[in-house]
Amino acid sequence: MITEAFVYIFASRSRCIYIGVTRNLPRRWRQHREGCGSEFVRKYRIRRLVYVERIPRLVDAIAREKQLKGWRRSKKVALIESMNPRWDDLGELWGWRPPVASRGTRQAHHPERSEGPPHL
């Protein structure tokens, strides 16, 4: 049974940030890359994974997500830059592949990949 979860921060090119929690980080990364999910994510084109924490229990991950959301922006930026000073897309750095449109349609192919980030 999967009990661990990931608290993540995604960002747009203009550094608008979105904090969330998931059990399947590669799938969530692909969803952001497609612009799926919340209206906020689509509107501000929040597509780059810039920070992640692996947390053993989902309940603790949810508490950590709430904690981060309560922080001032400057503290969130400092946290991101402590791990990722250039705000690179960690999913790309880890070799994850974005969804690929199939045969000219708007549907995307989602290869199954459930492993988490390689170094956490």
Secondary structure, DSSP 4 states (H G I P E B T S, - for coil): ----EEEEEEE-TT--EEEEEES-HHHHHHHHHHT-S-HHHHHHT--EEEEEEEESSHHHHHHHHHHHHHS-HHHHHHHHHHH-TT---HHHHTT----EE-TTSS-EE--------TT-
